[in-house]
Amino acid sequence: MARRAALCLLAGLWLAAAWAAAPPLVRIVAPRPEEEAFGVLDVEAEVESAEPVERVEFYLNGRRAGVVARPPYRLAIDSGRGAEDRELEVVAHTRSGARGSARLVLKAMRVDFEVRLELRQLYVTVTAREARVLDLERGDFRVLDNGQPQELVTFERGGVPITAVLLFDSSTSMSGGGLEAAQRGVRAFAASMAPLDQAMLLLFSDRLLHRSPFTDDGQVLAAGLAGVRARGGTAVNDHLFLALQLLAANQGRRVAILLSDGVDVESVLGMDEVRQSAAESRALLYWIRLAASGPEVTGRSSAWRETAEHAHEIIGLRQVVTASGGRVLEIPRIDDVDVALREILTELREQYVLGYYPSAVQGPGTWHEVEVRVARPGARVRSREGYREGRN
């Protein structure tokens, strides 16, 4: 009897282990196989698993488009508007490492004329009484493009991967422990990044001192700050323009974070050129400014600009940051850099991401004024003020 019980116990343990190791069953329930592929696809999958599912990855034509950590396993994917078939793959990973997947090939939409539409994505921060509002739904938003109401085709909550450029000033104004604090801040920023996020460090004074690759490795990002001494003048405009150009070649939610007092005495480019580049970009701009550096408008002059021109430049920097949908964070001490960087990441995670196809297309270079409204009394909305057609 004891021998039979032991055999039954062993058999039960073997069956339990085999069942636990079994791969999860994945089904793509939307879109359906007969649907045609064009523009934004709302992809949804169902997963059956005997053990907890750790994450579900979504792929489009072999490239990862996003990750969902908990049900419902749903993701809006911009499949483009080309005339080729699309292959969707959904891969589920369990806690033990088991893996299951499902694939679906969708035929491209057949049209007899060329359709040139560009999905516009708005990254929207909503606040009320100094706190971010996190419980809004798609129907609570209204988007006006050049005064015309738009139909929202995508609605997400901050899960879009981040591609960031950390643009750090290493001029004389950062002396007194500023670069050491910046190094700690970079490591804290990298530690808070999500799996698909990436960042680049640009270290500058009156010239570019260091440029890292785009990476999610905090050690690689912080390496450029090791042993650097704060010295030289400041060329904010030139390097902010460079950051915008580097971001234009990337996908995802593009963000430029500037750490500087903002007083530019060396740039060849003026703020008007930066303003033009920012208007043609989709990047959010944030400026971490040391409040102890004094008033923004100073009586300073330089070889490039008179006092009034410097006042115009620094006021323009704040305006460009605000127009992008970002904001200026004043920090009382340089040691608060890491706090400010974490606050920016938290804000990005808690944004609403709204997508729409503009109802009126007028031609490349045309400026569109965009307004986002919410159905919540007392709520304040911060988002990009507009864009130019035909730009990245």
C-alpha positions in Angstrom: 0.0 0.0 0.0 2.8 2.4 0.9 4.6 1.5 -2.3 1.5 2.2 -4.4 1.0 5.6 -2.6 4.6 6.6 -3.3 4.2 5.7 -7.0 1.0 7.7 -7.2 2.7 10.6 -5.5 5.6 10.5 -7.9 3.3 10.2 -10.9 1.3 13.2 -9.6 4.5 15.3 -9.2 5.6 14.3 -12.7 2.3 15.3 -14.2 2.3 18.6 -12.3 5.8 19.4 -13.5 5.0 18.5 -17.0 1.8 20.6 -16.9 3.7 23.6 -15.4 6.3 23.4 -18.1 3.7 23.2 -20.9 3.9 26.3 -23.1 1.0 28.8 -22.8 -1.7 28.7 -25.5 -1.9 32.0 -27.4 -4.7 33.1 -29.7 -4.9 36.3 -31.7 -8.6 37.3 -31.5 -8.3 40.7 -33.2 -7.8 41.6 -36.0 -9.5 38.7 -37.8 -7.7 36.8 -40.6 -10.0 38.2 -43.3 -9.4 41.8 -42.3 -7.1 44.0 -44.4 -4.0 45.7 -42.9 -3.8 49.4 -43.1 -2.8 52.1 -40.6 -3.4 51.5 -36.9 -4.3 47.9 -36.0 -5.9 47.1 -32.6 -4.3 43.7 -31.8 -5.7 41.6 -29.0 -4.7 38.2 -27.8 -6.0 35.6 -25.4 -3.5 33.5 -23.3 -4.3 30.3 -21.5 -1.6 29.1 -19.1 -1.3 26.9 -16.1 1.1 29.2 -14.5 1.4 33.0 -14.2 2.1 34.9 -17.4 5.0 37.3 -16.9 4.6 39.3 -20.1 3.1 39.2 -23.6 5.2 40.7 -26.5 3.7 42.0 -29.8 5.7 41.9 -33.0 5.0 43.4 -36.4 7.0 42.0 -39.4 9.6 40.6 -37.0 10.1 43.8 -35.0 8.9 44.1 -31.4 6.1 46.8 -31.2 5.3 46.6 -27.5 4.9 44.6 -24.3 1.8 44.1 -22.1 2.3 42.8 -18.6 -1.3 42.0 -17.6 -4.6 41.2 -19.3 -6.3 42.4 -21.4 -3.4 41.7 -23.8 -4.2 44.5 -26.2 -2.0 46.9 -28.1 -2.6 49.5 -30.9 0.1 49.1 -33.5 0.7 51.5 -36.4 1.3 49.1 -39.3 1.9 51.9 -41.9 0.2 52.5 -45.1 2.3 50.6 -47.6 0.9 48.0 -50.1 2.5 45.0 -48.5 1.2 42.2 -46.3 1.8 42.4 -42.5 2.8 39.5 -40.2 1.7 39.8 -36.6 3.2 37.6 -33.9 2.2 37.5 -30.2 4.5 35.8 -27.8 3.6 34.9 -24.2 6.3 34.2 -21.5 5.5 32.5 -18.2 7.3 32.9 -14.9 9.2 29.6 -15.4 10.4 30.6 -18.9 7.9 28.6 -20.9 7.0 30.4 -24.2 4.0 30.2 -26.5 3.2 32.2 -29.6 0.6 32.8 -32.4 1.1 34.3 -35.8 -1.3 36.0 -38.2 -0.6 37.3 -41.7 -2.9 40.1 -42.9 -3.3 41.0 -46.5 -2.5 44.6 -47.4 -5.5 46.9 -48.2 -5.9 47.1 -51.9 -6.6 50.6 -53.2 -6.6 52.2 -56.6 -5.1 55.5 -55.5 -2.3 56.6 -53.2 -3.4 57.5 -49.7 -1.0 59.8 -47.8 -2.1 60.0 -44.2 0.1 60.5 -41.2 -0.9 59.3 -37.7 -0.5 62.2 -35.2 0.2 61.2 -31.6 -0.3 63.6 -28.8 1.3 63.0 -25.4 -1.1 64.6 -22.9 -0.6 65.4 -19.2 -3.7 66.3 -17.3 -3.5 67.8 -13.8 -6.0 69.1 -11.2 -5.0 70.8 -7.9 -1.3 70.2 -8.7 -1.8 66.4 -9.0 -2.0 64.4 -12.2 -5.4 63.0 -13.2 -5.1 59.3 -14.1 -8.7 58.0 -14.5 -9.8 59.6 -17.8 -11.2 57.5 -20.6 -11.1 57.9 -24.4 -14.5 59.6 -24.4 -13.3 62.3 -22.0 -11.0 63.8 -24.6 -11.7 66.1 -27.5 -9.0 67.0 -30.0 -9.2 70.0 -32.3 -6.8 70.3 -35.3 -7.0 73.8 -36.7 -10.3 74.1 -35.0 -11.8 70.9 -36.4 -12.8 68.0 -34.1 -10.9 64.9 -34.8 -11.7 61.2 -34.4 -9.4 59.4 -32.0 -8.2 56.1 -33.5 -5.8 55.2 -30.6 -5.9 55.7 -26.9 -3.2 54.6 -24.5 -1.9 55.3 -21.1 1.8 56.1 -21.1 3.0 52.7 -22.3 4.7 54.0 -25.5 8.5 53.3 -25.2 10.7 56.4 -24.6 13.7 57.5 -26.6 15.5 60.2 -24.7 18.5 62.5 -25.2 19.9 63.7 -21.9 21.5 67.0 -22.8 23.8 68.0 -19.9 25.7 71.3 -19.6 29.3 70.9 -18.4 30.3 74.6 -18.6 31.7 76.6 -15.7 28.2 77.2 -14.4 28.1 73.5 -13.4 31.1 73.7 -11.1 30.8 72.9 -7.4 29.7 69.3 -7.6 27.2 69.7 -10.5 28.7 67.0 -12.7 28.9 64.5 -9.9 25.2 65.1 -9.1 24.4 64.8 -12.8 26.2 61.4 -12.9 24.1 60.1 -10.0 21.0 61.5 -11.8 21.8 59.6 -15.0 22.2 56.3 -13.2 18.9 56.9 -11.4 17.2 57.7 -14.7 18.5 54.5 -16.3 17.5 52.4 -13.3 13.9 53.7 -13.7 13.7 53.0 -17.5 11.3 50.4 -18.8 12.5 47.4 -20.9 12.0 49.1 -24.3 13.2 52.6 -23.3 16.6 53.9 -24.4 18.6 57.1 -23.8 21.7 58.9 -25.1 23.9 61.3 -23.1 25.1 64.5 -24.8 27.7 66.4 -22.7 28.4 69.9 -23.9 29.9 73.3 -23.0 30.9 75.5 -25.9 31.4 72.3 -27.9 30.3 68.7 -27.8 32.4 66.8 -25.3 30.8 63.4 -25.3 28.1 61.5 -27.1 27.0 58.0 -25.9 25.1 55.5 -28.1 21.4 55.1 -27.4 21.3 52.5 -24.6 19.4 51.3 -21.5 22.7 50.7 -19.6 23.2 53.3 -16.8 26.9 52.6 -16.7 27.3 53.4 -20.4 25.3 56.6 -20.0 27.2 57.8 -16.9 30.6 56.9 -18.3 30.8 60.2 -20.2 30.6 62.2 -17.0 33.5 60.4 -15.3 36.5 62.7 -14.7 35.0 65.6 -16.6 35.7 69.1 -15.1 33.2 71.9 -15.4 34.7 74.6 -17.6 34.2 76.7 -20.7 31.2 78.6 -22.1 27.7 77.4 -22.9 26.1 76.7 -26.3 22.6 75.5 -25.4 21.0 76.4 -28.8 23.5 74.5 -30.9 23.3 71.3 -28.9 19.5 71.4 -28.4 19.2 71.6 -32.2 21.5 68.6 -32.4 19.5 66.6 -29.9 16.3 67.3 -32.0 18.0 66.1 -35.1 19.2 62.9 -33.4 15.7 62.2 -32.1 14.1 62.7 -35.5 15.8 59.5 -36.8 14.2 57.4 -34.0 10.8 56.0 -33.2 8.7 55.9 -30.0 8.1 58.8 -27.6 11.0 61.2 -28.3 12.1 63.3 -25.4 15.0 65.8 -24.9 15.9 66.7 -21.3 18.1 69.7 -20.9 20.1 70.3 -17.7 21.5 73.8 -17.7 21.0 77.3 -16.3 20.0 78.2 -19.9 22.3 81.2 -20.3 23.7 80.7 -23.8 26.8 82.8 -24.7 28.5 80.7 -27.3 25.9 79.2 -29.8 26.0 80.1 -33.5 22.3 79.2 -33.9 19.7 81.5 -32.5 16.6 80.4 -30.6 14.4 81.1 -33.7 16.3 78.2 -35.5 15.7 75.9 -32.5 12.1 77.0 -32.4 11.7 76.0 -36.1 13.3 72.6 -35.5 11.2 71.9 -32.4 8.0 72.8 -34.4 9.0 70.2 -37.1 9.8 67.6 -34.4 7.6 65.3 -32.4 9.9 65.5 -29.4 8.8 66.6 -25.9 11.3 69.0 -24.3 12.0 69.3 -20.6 14.4 71.8 -19.0 15.9 71.1 -15.5 17.0 74.5 -14.3 19.0 75.2 -11.2 16.9 77.9 -9.4 19.9 79.1 -7.5 21.5 80.2 -10.7 19.5 83.4 -10.5 17.0 85.2 -12.7 16.6 83.9 -16.2 17.0 87.4 -17.8 20.4 88.7 -17.0 22.4 91.8 -18.1 24.9 89.6 -19.8 26.3 90.3 -23.3 28.7 88.3 -25.4 30.6 88.4 -28.7 27.5 86.9 -30.4 24.7 88.9 -28.8 23.8 92.1 -27.0 22.0 92.1 -23.7 18.5 92.4 -25.2 19.2 89.5 -27.6 20.3 87.3 -24.6 17.0 88.1 -22.9 15.1 87.1 -26.1 17.0 83.8 -26.2 16.4 82.7 -22.7 12.7 83.6 -22.7 12.4 81.8 -26.0 13.9 78.7 -24.5 11.2 78.5 -21.9 8.5 79.1 -24.7 9.9 76.3 -26.9 9.9 73.9 -24.0 6.3 74.7 -23.1 5.1 74.6 -26.7 6.4 71.1 -27.1 4.2 69.8 -24.3 7.0 69.5 -21.8 7.8 71.9 -18.9 10.5 73.6 -16.9 11.5 72.0 -13.6 13.2 74.4 -11.2 15.5 72.6 -8.7 16.8 74.4 -5.6 20.0 72.4 -5.4 22.1 70.6 -8.0 21.8 67.5 -5.8 18.1 67.4 -6.8 18.9 66.4 -10.4 18.0 62.8 -9.8 14.7 63.8 -8.2 13.9 65.9 -11.2 14.8 63.1 -13.7 12.6 60.6 -11.9 9.8 63.1 -11.8 10.0 63.5 -15.6 9.9 59.7 -16.1 6.9 59.4 -13.8 5.1 62.1 -15.7 5.8 60.3 -19.0 4.5 57.1 -17.6 1.3 58.8 -16.5 0.5 60.6 -19.8 -2.3 59.8 -22.1 -1.3 59.0 -25.7 -3.9 60.1 -28.2 -3.7 59.2 -31.9 -5.6 60.6 -34.9 -5.4 61.1 -38.6 -5.9 64.8 -39.5 -9.2 65.4 -41.3 -7.7 68.2 -43.4 -4.4 67.9 -45.2 -3.0 71.1 -46.8 0.5 70.2 -47.9 4.1 69.9 -46.4 5.1 72.7 -44.2 1.6 73.8 -43.3 1.2 74.7 -39.6 -1.6 73.0 -37.6 -2.7 74.4 -34.3 -3.8 71.6 -31.9 -6.0 71.9 -28.8 -6.8 69.1 -26.4 -9.9 69.4 -24.1 -11.0 67.2 -21.3 -14.5 66.7 -19.8 -13.3 67.2 -16.2 -14.1 70.5 -14.4 -11.0 72.2 -13.1 -8.6 70.0 -15.0 -5.6 71.5 -16.8 -4.2 70.0 -20.0 -0.6 70.1 -21.2 0.2 68.9 -24.7 2.0 70.0 -27.9 0.6 73.2 -29.3 0.9 72.2 -32.9 2.9 70.6 -35.7 4.0 71.1 -39.3 2.7 68.7 -42.0 4.9 66.2 -43.7 7.5 66.2 -40.9 8.8 63.5 -38.5 
